[in-house]
Amino acid sequence: MKKELAKLLSEYKETEKGLELGLEYVDEKDYGKGKLEIVKMIIADLEKVLEA
């Protein structure tokens, strides 16, 4: 299960990078920033689980 969580974490980190790069091209920046914050929270939660 830890292997699957590590893969999921990697995918979310890629998503984070993509959102950060595309944020400047989005008209609704607040909406994009909100989605980015959600992804960052998920990353933090996955990292906590993997540390345990």
C-alpha positions as CSV (number, residue, x, y, z in Angstrom):
1,M,0.0,0.0,0.0
2,K,2.9,2.3,0.7
3,K,4.1,1.9,-2.9
4,E,0.7,3.0,-4.2
5,L,0.6,6.0,-1.9
6,A,4.1,7.0,-3.0
7,K,3.0,6.8,-6.7
8,L,-0.1,8.9,-5.9
9,L,2.1,11.5,-4.1
10,S,4.3,11.7,-7.2
11,E,1.3,12.2,-9.4
12,Y,-0.1,15.0,-7.2
13,K,3.3,16.7,-7.2
14,E,3.3,16.6,-11.0
15,T,-0.2,18.1,-10.9
16,E,1.0,20.8,-8.6
17,K,3.7,21.8,-11.0
18,G,1.3,21.8,-13.9
19,L,-1.2,24.0,-12.0
20,E,1.6,26.4,-11.0
21,L,2.8,26.7,-14.5
22,G,-0.7,27.3,-16.0
23,L,-1.9,29.6,-13.3
24,E,-0.7,32.7,-15.1
25,Y,-2.8,31.9,-18.1
26,V,-6.0,31.3,-16.2
27,D,-8.6,34.1,-16.2
28,E,-10.0,33.2,-12.8
29,K,-6.8,33.2,-10.8
30,D,-8.6,32.9,-7.5
31,Y,-10.3,29.7,-8.6
32,G,-7.0,28.3,-9.9
33,K,-5.2,29.2,-6.6
34,G,-8.0,27.5,-4.7
35,K,-7.5,24.3,-6.7
36,L,-3.7,24.5,-6.2
37,E,-4.2,24.9,-2.4
38,I,-6.3,21.7,-2.4
39,V,-3.6,19.8,-4.3
40,K,-1.0,21.1,-1.8
41,M,-3.1,19.9,1.2
42,I,-3.4,16.5,-0.4
43,I,0.4,16.4,-0.9
44,A,1.0,17.3,2.7
45,D,-1.5,14.7,3.9
46,L,0.1,12.0,1.8
47,E,3.6,12.9,3.0
48,K,2.4,12.6,6.6
49,V,1.0,9.2,5.9
50,L,4.2,8.0,4.2
51,E,6.4,9.3,7.1
52,A,4.4,7.2,9.7
